[in-house]
Structures are given as C-alpha cells and as structure tokens.
Amino acid sequence: MKKTEKHRKAKCVAIFGTGSDVGKSIVVAALCRIFNDLGIRVAPFKAQNMSNNSYVTPEGGEMGRAQIVQAEAARIAPHVDMNPVLLKPSTDTGAQVVLYGQPLGNREAKEYFSDTNFLYEKALASMERLRTLYDLIFMEGAGSCAEVNLRSRDFVNFRMAHAADAPVILVADIDRGGVFAQIIGTLKVIPREDRRRVAGIIINRFRGDPDLFRTGIEFIEGETGLPVLGLVPYFHHIEIDSEDGLPLDYLIDPPSGPEPGKVNIGVIRLPHISNFTDFNPFERNEFINLHYLARPRPLYGYDAIFIPGTKNSRFDMEWLSHTGWATYLAEFVRDGGHLGGICGGYQLLGKMIRDPYGIEGTPGETYCLDFLDVETTLHREKILSRSKGIWERSGENVEGYEIHMGITERGPGLLPVIRVLSQNGRAANSLDGAATPDGRVWGTYFHGMFDTPGFRHGFLKAICTNYKPAENDRDTGDASNFKDRQYDLLAEHFRAHLNMEKLFEIVGFDKETCKLIGTF
C-alpha cells in the first residue's frame, strides 16, 4: 500500500448486523464501490473474520474472502491489515488463528475468548495504519453486534467502533423474518453508549412491493428514532463471491440429477469445505450443470467429480468412509469417470495423511481414498502463494493461489499436473500435483484455476467432447473483468435503493464537491 500525501486520519463508518449472514459484507462491498466511484480513496476493514473461504494477498498473506471482495470493489489491492485476524474453523469448537496473514496456531473457543486484548491491539494497529493511507474506512462487524454474553471479549463490533469514533449503520435481513424484533431487540439490549453510536438502519433482502412496507418503516423509525436508510431488494442478477457457506441458490443434492446434453459436474460437499469459489466459473455457462453433493449416491451421468478444499482433511476422510461416499467414488473411478481434487481434496485422493504435530487434531495417521500413489505430511508452516504455471497435459497457462499446510510426495508411475513457473512474483521451477497416466484422476494445490477462460474451456472440452463455450457474455471474459462488472451492478443496485443524502450526512460527505468534509 502506498501512503497518501495527506496524513489526517480517515473517517471510519461501521456496518454492523442484527445477526450473522444479514448481508454486512455485501453492504460494505457496495459502499466501497459507490464511494470509490465518487473519487474517494476508500478501504474495507474487519478486525476479525471467521471463514474457511480465504485468499492470498499480493504479499503472500492469507485473509478472508469477504475483505478480498470488498478491496476489489474499492479498486485497491487487498492487504492483511484489512482483515488482521482470521479464524478458520477446523472443528465445532476450535479454529486456526491467522494473524497478519500468517498462522498463529490452533485455539479452542474457550481458550481464544479467555483473553482477546492481544488480538484487539493488533487489529487496532491495522486499522490505524489503514487510516493513514485512505480517506474513508468501512468497518464490518461480525455476527450480531448485540451478543451481550460476549461483549467484554468482542473486539470486532462496538469496541472497535468506539476506538475509531465511527458512526454505526445497522443492517437487518427482512428475508429471514422478524425484522422488527431484529432491529428493536438489538437496540434494546445493547448498552446506552453503544446505542448512541447507531446512526441509521438498512433493511436488506426485501421481496415484494415496497409500498406495502411503508408503515413498517414508519414504525421502526418511530420506535427507534433512527432513519431507515434504505429498503434494499433481494437480487438474483448479481454474482458476488460468498464469504462462508454456499449461497442458498446453489444446487445441493438436486433430485433431478445429471441433465442429458450438458456437462454435468459434481462437487462433494465436505463438512469442512473451503474455497468453494474455485467452482464459481462453472455457474456462468448455460451448458454446464453444477451440483454440490452432500448425500451419498451413485454418480452415473456426471462427467467430472471434484473433491474440494477442506480445513480438516482427516475428519472429512472419516466422513467420506462412514457415509459411503468412498464406495461411490471408487465405482465412479472404476467406470472411467474424471475425478479431481484441489488442495485438501488432492490430499484425500492419496494413500495417507500423516499429522505428526496434531495440526488437525490428535497426532496420527489417516488412510485415504488411495486413488493416487501420494502421501501427505502436515507441517506447522503454511504455504501461501499466488502461483502461475503450465497444465502439463494440455500446455495451457494456469494461475491460482496456494493455501496449505501439507507437503505431498508423488509416487512412481504418476505424472505431475502443473509445472510451476512463479510464486508470489518470483521465478520458480517445480512440479505440483499428481495424475494417473490417462489423466482421469488428478490432484493439485492450485485454487482458482478455472478463473482463466482459456484453461477452463480446454479442461471442459477434455472431459466432454460435446462441450462448447457459452456464447453469452457471462462466460467469455476472464474472472477479474466479470467480477468488476458485478461490483458496478452491485453499486447501481444499492444506489437506487438507499437514501444517499442521509448516507452522506452519516459519512460526513459533501456530495456537491464530492469530498470528505474536513480532510481536503
């Protein structure tokens, strides 16, 4: 990040939620693009994120996907200061703690919350650095900002807003129901000092006729004394990478199964699935039928099956065995199906995962699917890299990113998948992955490969001779251009449904001069 000529601290505005998954991340992304369009140097910030969907910054640090999206919307390079603390859940009660883009270690929830002051100070330092580099910071909260049992240990919501002297905009999700209780209940249970900081409300994901909700807005404003800044409709025409779980409109265990005449792709919905955005490009082609599969079933009719990344490969291997998925995958491979594994999925395709340091739980060994003669050993050091290379089988250029704590050794008789040419901008000359001689079973550590259209279309043609690229615009460009168009659509959508004048007042923005008051 380059330091600006101005040294005054940026204004901060906090976007908090009445609960988890109410759309805080999307709201911040929309606001980042809206204010960047006005010529404002804007950046996102989230003190602590919890997600297994992460990405690698240009400096080689790991941060949550939501802040990557928000940085892209703001047209700036992502930096770990935008998400200084990342929690990657590995069990129901434990997670790996990532600080400033590097793993700090595994923590149980009780241990983590026993003292968060150290991480608060680190996150505060990140926020202060950002405030010297930009003019406006949109701070995203985590979960509900009204978790009274966690308030003394919560450094993501009001503690950080107080430190930044940030006005708070509260986001509620009307689609899940109970929006009046969400808003009024949140404001009722938070302390008075927190309540005084709330400056406005956004009601998100509305369906139906907005005229029918006018009395609802009047009631909320009357009860709270706060302006409703907007009633934002649910949208289906915009594709933004999801932060955590799979979006609700993804096809999970569809009863219809594969469709004749299309390329049918299945992704095993592992319990600890991570980086499922690897497969988003397949959604943009009308000739591809993409399914996420959780319930075991025969895989007849699928052209390819993927085992995706996972935050706990050993646990998910046990799940594959106990549920019967391992048997169905073996039948699919025996019948000549194409089976690919990415990152943790690559490890699961091998013979064994060794965990001598207890990275994923109790130290030990786990026998895997045995489709590839590879063995993985988990190490304490995490490999984080933006990588480029050549897909050996076709000679196509590929690029992506690596996030893994395992080293996988390829046995004799297998072919490498990718010849790595660069990592984090530095020249490299190594081989990644493993594939059977016929290329039908393969694994790699490269996430994000299918974002590159040339490689994506070549790969699909290789697994299905009837495949042809879509003629519509959604699948012809590369991922970065596609994403940029989506951020423009997102900004347009929110601008049309927000009271921008009231928003400018909260932000401290003079729309006549398009400048932040007091900083120019």
C-alpha positions as a Python dict, from the first residue, in 0.01 Angstrom:
ca = {
    (1, 'M'): (0, 0, 0),
    (2, 'K'): (123, 349, -84),
    (3, 'K'): (97, 625, 170),
    (4, 'T'): (-103, 926, 59),
    (5, 'E'): (22, 1282, 80),
    (6, 'K'): (-243, 1355, 343),
    (7, 'H'): (-166, 1242, 697),
    (8, 'R'): (-500, 1311, 864),
    (9, 'K'): (-679, 1001, 979),
    (10, 'A'): (-955, 865, 759),
    (11, 'K'): (-1315, 880, 868),
    (12, 'C'): (-1449, 538, 975),
    (13, 'V'): (-1807, 415, 935),
    (14, 'A'): (-1912, 84, 1092),
    (15, 'I'): (-2154, -158, 926),
    (16, 'F'): (-2292, -391, 1196),
    (17, 'G'): (-2559, -659, 1180),
    (18, 'T'): (-2856, -777, 1379),
    (19, 'G'): (-2723, -1128, 1322),
    (20, 'S'): (-2495, -1344, 1111),
    (21, 'D'): (-2546, -1355, 734),
    (22, 'V'): (-2768, -1049, 715),
    (23, 'G'): (-2558, -908, 431),
    (24, 'K'): (-2299, -691, 608),
    (25, 'S'): (-2022, -799, 371),
    (26, 'I'): (-2229, -718, 63),
    (27, 'V'): (-2329, -380, 204),
    (28, 'V'): (-1964, -290, 267),
    (29, 'A'): (-1868, -403, -84),
    (30, 'A'): (-2146, -190, -235),
    (31, 'L'): (-2046, 116, -32),
    (32, 'C'): (-1680, 70, -124),
    (33, 'R'): (-1765, 80, -495),
    (34, 'I'): (-2016, 367, -455),
    (35, 'F'): (-1769, 594, -277),
    (36, 'N'): (-1476, 491, -496),
    (37, 'D'): (-1687, 593, -797),
    (38, 'L'): (-1703, 939, -637),
    (39, 'G'): (-1325, 963, -630),
    (40, 'I'): (-1283, 877, -262),
    (41, 'R'): (-991, 662, -152),
    (42, 'V'): (-1188, 401, 40),
    (43, 'A'): (-1086, 72, 204),
    (44, 'P'): (-1262, -209, 394),
    (45, 'F'): (-1170, -333, 740),
    (46, 'K'): (-1284, -623, 956),
    (47, 'A'): (-1091, -675, 1277),
    (48, 'Q'): (-1168, -1047, 1293),
    (49, 'N'): (-1328, -1271, 1036),
    (50, 'M'): (-1435, -1634, 1073),
    (51, 'S'): (-1430, -1824, 745),
    (52, 'N'): (-1264, -2113, 568),
    (53, 'N'): (-1305, -1927, 241),
    (54, 'S'): (-980, -1733, 221),
    (55, 'Y'): (-738, -1593, -34),
    (56, 'V'): (-372, -1493, -71),
    (57, 'T'): (-273, -1126, -94),
    (58, 'P'): (-2, -1000, -333),
    (59, 'E'): (241, -1002, -38),
    (60, 'G'): (167, -1369, 31),
    (61, 'G'): (-59, -1328, 334),
    (62, 'E'): (-391, -1501, 399),
    (63, 'M'): (-714, -1312, 460),
    (64, 'G'): (-1087, -1368, 443),
    (65, 'R'): (-1261, -1378, 107),
    (66, 'A'): (-1510, -1107, 211),
    (67, 'Q'): (-1239, -844, 251),
    (68, 'I'): (-1083, -954, -78),
    (69, 'V'): (-1418, -886, -244),
    (70, 'Q'): (-1451, -550, -69),
    (71, 'A'): (-1099, -446, -171),
    (72, 'E'): (-1176, -540, -531),
    (73, 'A'): (-1495, -335, -511),
    (74, 'A'): (-1286, -40, -384),
    (75, 'R'): (-1043, -95, -674),
    (76, 'I'): (-745, -143, -444),
    (77, 'A'): (-504, -428, -374),
    (78, 'P'): (-604, -639, -74),
    (79, 'H'): (-378, -623, 230),
    (80, 'V'): (-388, -826, 552),
    (81, 'D'): (-445, -506, 752),
    (82, 'M'): (-796, -514, 608),
    (83, 'N'): (-854, -843, 794),
    (84, 'P'): (-580, -873, 1057),
    (85, 'V'): (-735, -1167, 1243),
    (86, 'L'): (-883, -1463, 1057),
    (87, 'L'): (-1035, -1767, 1231),
    (88, 'K'): (-1053, -2083, 1019),
    (89, 'P'): (-1284, -2336, 1191),
    (90, 'S'): (-1143, -2689, 1195),
    (91, 'T'): (-1380, -2845, 1450),
    (92, 'D'): (-1712, -2747, 1608),
    (93, 'T'): (-1527, -2571, 1892),
    (94, 'G'): (-1181, -2498, 1751),
    (95, 'A'): (-1017, -2293, 1479),
    (96, 'Q'): (-682, -2198, 1338),
    (97, 'V'): (-595, -1837, 1421),
    (98, 'V'): (-433, -1640, 1140),
    (99, 'L'): (-272, -1309, 1241),
    (100, 'Y'): (-146, -1060, 983),
    (101, 'G'): (-180, -1328, 716),
    (102, 'Q'): (23, -1599, 892),
    (103, 'P'): (-95, -1888, 1113),
    (104, 'L'): (-62, -1819, 1485),
    (105, 'G'): (-182, -2162, 1595),
    (106, 'N'): (-497, -2359, 1677),
    (107, 'R'): (-725, -2244, 1957),
    (108, 'E'): (-1034, -2384, 2123),
    (109, 'A'): (-1315, -2129, 2157),
    (110, 'K'): (-1287, -2113, 2537),
    (111, 'E'): (-913, -2054, 2515),
    (112, 'Y'): (-949, -1794, 2239),
    (113, 'F'): (-1211, -1589, 2422),
    (114, 'S'): (-1033, -1604, 2758),
    (115, 'D'): (-824, -1301, 2658),
    (116, 'T'): (-868, -1114, 2329),
    (117, 'N'): (-679, -799, 2428),
    (118, 'F'): (-364, -903, 2242),
    (119, 'L'): (-555, -951, 1917),
    (120, 'Y'): (-754, -633, 1976),
    (121, 'E'): (-432, -432, 1994),
    (122, 'K'): (-304, -594, 1676),
    (123, 'A'): (-631, -526, 1494),
    (124, 'L'): (-636, -168, 1621),
    (125, 'A'): (-285, -114, 1485),
    (126, 'S'): (-403, -242, 1144),
    (127, 'M'): (-696, -5, 1144),
    (128, 'E'): (-474, 291, 1235),
    (129, 'R'): (-236, 206, 950),
    (130, 'L'): (-526, 200, 705),
    (131, 'R'): (-647, 537, 832),
    (132, 'T'): (-319, 697, 725),
    (133, 'L'): (-346, 552, 375),
    (134, 'Y'): (-707, 614, 280),
    (135, 'D'): (-978, 877, 321),
    (136, 'L'): (-1268, 658, 427),
    (137, 'I'): (-1280, 318, 601),
    (138, 'F'): (-1590, 99, 607),
    (139, 'M'): (-1560, -128, 911),
    (140, 'E'): (-1755, -454, 901),
    (141, 'G'): (-1879, -609, 1223),
    (142, 'A'): (-1910, -979, 1298),
    (143, 'G'): (-2226, -1177, 1362),
    (144, 'S'): (-2473, -991, 1580),
    (145, 'C'): (-2343, -675, 1743),
    (146, 'A'): (-2573, -746, 2039),
    (147, 'E'): (-2423, -1068, 2178),
    (148, 'V'): (-2436, -950, 2539),
    (149, 'N'): (-2258, -1260, 2671),
    (150, 'L'): (-1955, -1187, 2453),
    (151, 'R'): (-1945, -808, 2474),
    (152, 'S'): (-1646, -791, 2710),
    (153, 'R'): (-1443, -1009, 2471),
    (154, 'D'): (-1578, -882, 2138),
    (155, 'F'): (-1328, -654, 1966),
    (156, 'V'): (-1491, -660, 1621),
    (157, 'N'): (-1807, -461, 1685),
    (158, 'F'): (-1864, -171, 1923),
    (159, 'R'): (-1524, -179, 2091),
    (160, 'M'): (-1363, -110, 1755),
    (161, 'A'): (-1630, 145, 1660),
    (162, 'H'): (-1567, 339, 1981),
    (163, 'A'): (-1192, 329, 1919),
    (164, 'A'): (-1242, 475, 1571),
    (165, 'D'): (-1520, 715, 1677),
    (166, 'A'): (-1725, 559, 1397),
    (167, 'P'): (-2098, 606, 1343),
    (168, 'V'): (-2276, 272, 1310),
    (169, 'I'): (-2519, 165, 1039),
    (170, 'L'): (-2723, -137, 1147),
    (171, 'V'): (-2811, -398, 881),
    (172, 'A'): (-3112, -628, 920),
    (173, 'D'): (-3231, -911, 695),
    (174, 'I'): (-3605, -897, 631),
    (175, 'D'): (-3598, -1216, 420),
    (176, 'R'): (-3539, -1433, 725),
    (177, 'G'): (-3839, -1280, 906),
    (178, 'G'): (-3876, -1097, 1235),
    (179, 'V'): (-3715, -778, 1110),
    (180, 'F'): (-3890, -559, 1371),
    (181, 'A'): (-3762, -779, 1652),
    (182, 'Q'): (-3417, -790, 1491),
    (183, 'I'): (-3382, -413, 1488),
    (184, 'I'): (-3568, -306, 1800),
    (185, 'G'): (-3439, -601, 2001),
    (186, 'T'): (-3078, -526, 1905),
    (187, 'L'): (-3112, -162, 2007),
    (188, 'K'): (-3288, -260, 2328),
    (189, 'V'): (-3024, -496, 2464),
    (190, 'I'): (-2706, -306, 2377),
    (191, 'P'): (-2566, -61, 2635),
    (192, 'R'): (-2660, 305, 2610),
    (193, 'E'): (-2311, 407, 2499),
    (194, 'D'): (-2336, 165, 2206),
    (195, 'R'): (-2690, 271, 2124),
    (196, 'R'): (-2586, 636, 2095),
    (197, 'R'): (-2338, 544, 1822),
    (198, 'V'): (-2604, 393, 1590),
    (199, 'A'): (-2691, 648, 1321),
    (200, 'G'): (-2910, 460, 1074),
    (201, 'I'): (-3062, 133, 959),
    (202, 'I'): (-3051, -61, 631),
    (203, 'I'): (-3316, -329, 574),
    (204, 'N'): (-3170, -585, 338),
    (205, 'R'): (-3308, -859, 109),
    (206, 'F'): (-3663, -730, 68),
    (207, 'R'): (-3905, -918, -159),
    (208, 'G'): (-4236, -778, -277),
    (209, 'D'): (-4400, -438, -311),
    (210, 'P'): (-4209, -174, -109),
    (211, 'D'): (-4526, 38, -79),
    (212, 'L'): (-4667, -232, 148),
    (213, 'F'): (-4379, -183, 389),
    (214, 'R'): (-4408, 194, 429),
    (215, 'T'): (-4596, 160, 755),
    (216, 'G'): (-4327, -83, 871),
    (217, 'I'): (-4057, 176, 809),
    (218, 'E'): (-4264, 438, 988),
    (219, 'F'): (-4300, 204, 1286),
    (220, 'I'): (-3926, 130, 1301),
    (221, 'E'): (-3832, 497, 1274),
    (222, 'G'): (-4090, 590, 1535),
    (223, 'E'): (-3976, 325, 1781),
    (224, 'T'): (-3603, 383, 1735),
    (225, 'G'): (-3575, 749, 1643),
    (226, 'L'): (-3335, 643, 1367),
    (227, 'P'): (-3366, 686, 990),
    (228, 'V'): (-3415, 382, 771),
    (229, 'L'): (-3155, 450, 504),
    (230, 'G'): (-3295, 202, 258),
    (231, 'L'): (-3513, -97, 184),
    (232, 'V'): (-3279, -295, -44),
    (233, 'P'): (-3447, -561, -262),
    (234, 'Y'): (-3320, -915, -291),
    (235, 'F'): (-3119, -956, -611),
    (236, 'H'): (-3058, -1252, -843),
    (237, 'H'): (-2880, -1078, -1131),
    (238, 'I'): (-2552, -1005, -949),
    (239, 'E'): (-2284, -1263, -865),
    (240, 'I'): (-2060, -1180, -570),
    (241, 'D'): (-1828, -1437, -411),
    (242, 'S'): (-1978, -1576, -92),
    (243, 'E'): (-1788, -1533, 233),
    (244, 'D'): (-1865, -1851, 422),
    (245, 'G'): (-2129, -2109, 338),
    (246, 'L'): (-2261, -2194, -4),
    (247, 'P'): (-2522, -1947, -128),
    (248, 'L'): (-2876, -2068, -80),
    (249, 'D'): (-2945, -2073, -453),
    (250, 'Y'): (-2668, -2323, -529),
    (251, 'L'): (-2797, -2665, -627),
    (252, 'I'): (-2726, -2901, -336),
    (253, 'D'): (-2841, -3262, -373),
    (254, 'P'): (-3086, -3187, -657),
    (255, 'P'): (-3339, -3470, -703),
    (256, 'S'): (-3319, -3445, -1082),
    (257, 'G'): (-2951, -3541, -1104),
    (258, 'P'): (-2741, -3500, -1420),
    (259, 'E'): (-2904, -3346, -1728),
    (260, 'P'): (-2855, -3500, -2073),
    (261, 'G'): (-2691, -3268, -2324),
    (262, 'K'): (-2498, -3071, -2063),
    (263, 'V'): (-2160, -3104, -1897),
    (264, 'N'): (-2252, -3242, -1555),
    (265, 'I'): (-2014, -3159, -1272),
    (266, 'G'): (-2049, -3267, -911),
    (267, 'V'): (-1862, -3125, -611),
    (268, 'I'): (-1862, -3328, -290),
    (269, 'R'): (-2000, -3106, -13),
    (270, 'L'): (-1746, -3192, 258),
    (271, 'P'): (-1826, -3098, 620),
    (272, 'H'): (-1528, -2860, 633),
    (273, 'I'): (-1541, -2743, 270),
    (274, 'S'): (-1324, -2442, 194),
    (275, 'N'): (-1260, -2220, -108),
    (276, 'F'): (-1567, -2348, -291),
    (277, 'T'): (-1537, -2034, -505),
    (278, 'D'): (-1298, -2245, -715),
    (279, 'F'): (-1607, -2369, -899),
    (280, 'N'): (-1798, -2043, -942),
    (281, 'P'): (-1692, -2001, -1308),
    (282, 'F'): (-1888, -2316, -1397),
    (283, 'E'): (-2206, -2138, -1287),
    (284, 'R'): (-2175, -1887, -1571),
    (285, 'N'): (-2212, -2132, -1859),
    (286, 'E'): (-2557, -2244, -1965),
    (287, 'F'): (-2414, -2573, -2095),
    (288, 'I'): (-2278, -2673, -1752),
    (289, 'N'): (-2484, -2834, -1480),
    (290, 'L'): (-2307, -2784, -1143),
    (291, 'H'): (-2424, -2970, -833),
    (292, 'Y'): (-2295, -2980, -475),
    (293, 'L'): (-2348, -3330, -339),
    (294, 'A'): (-2380, -3399, 33),
    (295, 'R'): (-2591, -3716, 47),
    (296, 'P'): (-2410, -4026, -88),
    (297, 'R'): (-2544, -4158, -416),
    (298, 'P'): (-2430, -4333, -736),
    (299, 'L'): (-2252, -4087, -965),
    (300, 'Y'): (-2370, -4217, -1302),
    (301, 'G'): (-2415, -3942, -1558),
    (302, 'Y'): (-2160, -3698, -1414),
    (303, 'D'): (-1876, -3602, -1646),
    (304, 'A'): (-1650, -3498, -1359),
    (305, 'I'): (-1650, -3505, -981),
    (306, 'F'): (-1440, -3272, -767),
    (307, 'I'): (-1327, -3314, -411),
    (308, 'P'): (-1274, -2954, -295),
    (309, 'G'): (-1054, -2795, -35),
    (310, 'T'): (-1116, -2868, 332),
    (311, 'K'): (-995, -2721, 659),
    (312, 'N'): (-987, -3066, 822),
    (313, 'S'): (-893, -3330, 567),
    (314, 'R'): (-856, -3611, 822),
    (315, 'F'): (-1203, -3557, 968),
    (316, 'D'): (-1355, -3529, 622),
    (317, 'M'): (-1184, -3853, 515),
    (318, 'E'): (-1356, -4031, 802),
    (319, 'W'): (-1682, -3874, 688),
    (320, 'L'): (-1629, -3998, 331),
    (321, 'S'): (-1572, -4350, 463),
    (322, 'H'): (-1855, -4364, 717),
    (323, 'T'): (-2120, -4216, 488),
    (324, 'G'): (-2043, -4448, 198),
    (325, 'W'): (-1908, -4177, -32),
    (326, 'A'): (-1576, -4360, -62),
    (327, 'T'): (-1752, -4659, -219),
    (328, 'Y'): (-1945, -4449, -469),
    (329, 'L'): (-1630, -4257, -566),
    (330, 'A'): (-1447, -4588, -621),
    (331, 'E'): (-1727, -4703, -851),
    (332, 'F'): (-1710, -4375, -1041),
    (333, 'V'): (-1335, -4410, -1095),
    (334, 'R'): (-1366, -4779, -1188),
    (335, 'D'): (-1623, -4688, -1454),
    (336, 'G'): (-1385, -4434, -1612),
    (337, 'G'): (-1509, -4113, -1454),
    (338, 'H'): (-1297, -3799, -1423),
    (339, 'L'): (-1212, -3726, -1058),
    (340, 'G'): (-1017, -3420, -949),
    (341, 'G'): (-902, -3298, -609),
    (342, 'I'): (-798, -2946, -512),
    (343, 'C'): (-579, -2877, -208),
    (344, 'G'): (-730, -3084, 75),
    (345, 'G'): (-921, -3278, -188),
    (346, 'Y'): (-587, -3366, -351),
    (347, 'Q'): (-463, -3499, -18),
    (348, 'L'): (-777, -3713, 20),
    (349, 'L'): (-718, -3878, -318),
    (350, 'G'): (-389, -4022, -191),
    (351, 'K'): (-291, -4312, 29),
    (352, 'M'): (-234, -4145, 363),
    (353, 'I'): (-223, -3818, 556),
    (354, 'R'): (28, -3802, 839),
    (355, 'D'): (-24, -3542, 1111),
    (356, 'P'): (272, -3572, 1349),
    (357, 'Y'): (215, -3229, 1510),
    (358, 'G'): (-161, -3251, 1560),
    (359, 'I'): (-237, -2977, 1307),
    (360, 'E'): (-591, -3111, 1257),
    (361, 'G'): (-647, -3268, 1597),
    (362, 'T'): (-487, -3562, 1770),
    (363, 'P'): (-149, -3651, 1613),
    (364, 'G'): (-169, -3961, 1399),
    (365, 'E'): (-226, -4102, 1052),
    (366, 'T'): (-537, -4133, 838),
    (367, 'Y'): (-574, -4371, 545),
    (368, 'C'): (-731, -4202, 245),
    (369, 'L'): (-910, -4295, -79),
    (370, 'D'): (-599, -4448, -243),
    (371, 'F'): (-680, -4333, -596),
    (372, 'L'): (-335, -4175, -630),
    (373, 'D'): (1, -4303, -509),
    (374, 'V'): (74, -3995, -299),
    (375, 'E'): (126, -3941, 74),
    (376, 'T'): (87, -3614, 262),
    (377, 'T'): (257, -3494, 578),
    (378, 'L'): (108, -3195, 757),
    (379, 'H'): (354, -2933, 882),
    (380, 'R'): (330, -2631, 1110),
    (381, 'E'): (439, -2392, 835),
    (382, 'K'): (168, -2282, 593),
    (383, 'I'): (242, -2238, 223),
    (384, 'L'): (79, -1920, 94),
    (385, 'S'): (142, -1829, -266),
    (386, 'R'): (-4, -1670, -574),
    (387, 'S'): (122, -1908, -839),
    (388, 'K'): (143, -1941, -1216),
    (389, 'G'): (234, -2238, -1430),
    (390, 'I'): (158, -2472, -1718),
    (391, 'W'): (-102, -2750, -1710),
    (392, 'E'): (125, -3031, -1823),
    (393, 'R'): (-131, -3239, -2008),
    (394, 'S'): (-255, -2961, -2238),
    (395, 'G'): (17, -2696, -2223),
    (396, 'E'): (-241, -2435, -2116),
    (397, 'N'): (-136, -2149, -1890),
    (398, 'V'): (-287, -2167, -1541),
    (399, 'E'): (-273, -1938, -1244),
    (400, 'G'): (-417, -1953, -896),
    (401, 'Y'): (-320, -1948, -533),
    (402, 'E'): (-198, -2199, -277),
    (403, 'I'): (-305, -2221, 89),
    (404, 'H'): (-198, -2544, 258),
    (405, 'M'): (0, -2686, 549),
    (406, 'G'): (77, -3019, 384),
    (407, 'I'): (364, -3146, 171),
    (408, 'T'): (256, -3419, -70),
    (409, 'E'): (504, -3664, -223),
    (410, 'R'): (422, -3819, -559),
    (411, 'G'): (493, -4189, -611),
    (412, 'P'): (635, -4352, -926),
    (413, 'G'): (407, -4403, -1220),
    (414, 'L'): (218, -4075, -1169),
    (415, 'L'): (253, -3760, -1376),
    (416, 'P'): (282, -3405, -1244),
    (417, 'V'): (-21, -3184, -1305),
    (418, 'I'): (129, -2833, -1317),
    (419, 'R'): (478, -2706, -1390),
    (420, 'V'): (507, -2409, -1155),
    (421, 'L'): (677, -2110, -1315),
    (422, 'S'): (634, -1841, -1049),
    (423, 'Q'): (524, -1799, -688),
    (424, 'N'): (443, -1461, -536),
    (425, 'G'): (602, -1293, -835),
    (426, 'R'): (931, -1480, -809),
    (427, 'A'): (1053, -1728, -1071),
    (428, 'A'): (1007, -2093, -978),
    (429, 'N'): (1073, -2430, -1136),
    (430, 'S'): (883, -2703, -955),
    (431, 'L'): (614, -2960, -1018),
    (432, 'D'): (275, -2961, -848),
    (433, 'G'): (13, -3228, -816),
    (434, 'A'): (-23, -3583, -941),
    (435, 'A'): (-226, -3753, -1212),
    (436, 'T'): (-279, -4102, -1343),
    (437, 'P'): (-126, -4166, -1687),
    (438, 'D'): (-468, -4142, -1855),
    (439, 'G'): (-536, -3811, -1676),
    (440, 'R'): (-872, -3923, -1539),
    (441, 'V'): (-773, -3889, -1171),
    (442, 'W'): (-565, -3592, -1063),
    (443, 'G'): (-499, -3357, -777),
    (444, 'T'): (-336, -3015, -737),
    (445, 'Y'): (-276, -2748, -474),
    (446, 'F'): (-383, -2469, -714),
    (447, 'H'): (-702, -2288, -616),
    (448, 'G'): (-872, -2058, -865),
    (449, 'M'): (-751, -2228, -1183),
    (450, 'F'): (-1087, -2218, -1355),
    (451, 'D'): (-1100, -1838, -1340),
    (452, 'T'): (-879, -1842, -1652),
    (453, 'P'): (-1114, -1889, -1951),
    (454, 'G'): (-862, -2050, -2188),
    (455, 'F'): (-772, -2321, -1941),
    (456, 'R'): (-1132, -2364, -1825),
    (457, 'H'): (-1267, -2423, -2176),
    (458, 'G'): (-980, -2658, -2264),
    (459, 'F'): (-1038, -2859, -1947),
    (460, 'L'): (-1411, -2893, -2013),
    (461, 'K'): (-1351, -2998, -2372),
    (462, 'A'): (-1115, -3270, -2249),
    (463, 'I'): (-1374, -3424, -2016),
    (464, 'C'): (-1669, -3386, -2253),
    (465, 'T'): (-1619, -3385, -2631),
    (466, 'N'): (-1963, -3230, -2683),
    (467, 'Y'): (-1874, -2925, -2476),
    (468, 'K'): (-1876, -2583, -2640),
    (469, 'P'): (-1813, -2247, -2471),
    (470, 'A'): (-2118, -2040, -2399),
    (471, 'E'): (-2195, -1769, -2650),
    (472, 'N'): (-2335, -1539, -2382),
    (473, 'D'): (-2117, -1272, -2224),
    (474, 'R'): (-2114, -1430, -1878),
    (475, 'D'): (-1853, -1690, -1973),
    (476, 'T'): (-1633, -1528, -2236),
    (477, 'G'): (-1411, -1296, -2032),
    (478, 'D'): (-1168, -1363, -1751),
    (479, 'A'): (-1279, -1362, -1389),
    (480, 'S'): (-1142, -1020, -1299),
    (481, 'N'): (-1340, -844, -1572),
    (482, 'F'): (-1652, -1039, -1483),
    (483, 'K'): (-1616, -950, -1114),
    (484, 'D'): (-1566, -584, -1190),
    (485, 'R'): (-1892, -574, -1383),
    (486, 'Q'): (-2068, -735, -1086),
    (487, 'Y'): (-1938, -467, -848),
    (488, 'D'): (-2071, -200, -1080),
    (489, 'L'): (-2411, -371, -1080),
    (490, 'L'): (-2399, -401, -702),
    (491, 'A'): (-2327, -30, -658),
    (492, 'E'): (-2605, 58, -902),
    (493, 'H'): (-2849, -165, -711),
    (494, 'F'): (-2771, -10, -372),
    (495, 'R'): (-2759, 348, -502),
    (496, 'A'): (-3110, 303, -639),
    (497, 'H'): (-3249, 194, -302),
    (498, 'L'): (-3052, 394, -44),
    (499, 'N'): (-3124, 745, 76),
    (500, 'M'): (-2791, 880, -39),
    (501, 'E'): (-2837, 1223, 117),
    (502, 'K'): (-2885, 1074, 463),
    (503, 'L'): (-2596, 837, 399),
    (504, 'F'): (-2372, 1131, 304),
    (505, 'E'): (-2468, 1303, 630),
    (506, 'I'): (-2365, 998, 834),
    (507, 'V'): (-2040, 955, 643),
    (508, 'G'): (-1965, 1328, 661),
    (509, 'F'): (-1969, 1368, 286),
    (510, 'D'): (-2035, 1679, 80),
    (511, 'K'): (-2200, 1550, -236),
    (512, 'E'): (-2176, 1888, -408),
    (513, 'T'): (-1797, 1888, -405),
    (514, 'C'): (-1750, 1505, -386),
    (515, 'K'): (-1507, 1550, -99),
    (516, 'L'): (-1490, 1427, 257),
    (517, 'I'): (-1559, 1718, 487),
    (518, 'G'): (-1253, 1820, 687),
    (519, 'T'): (-992, 1614, 501),
    (520, 'F'): (-929, 1826, 194),
}
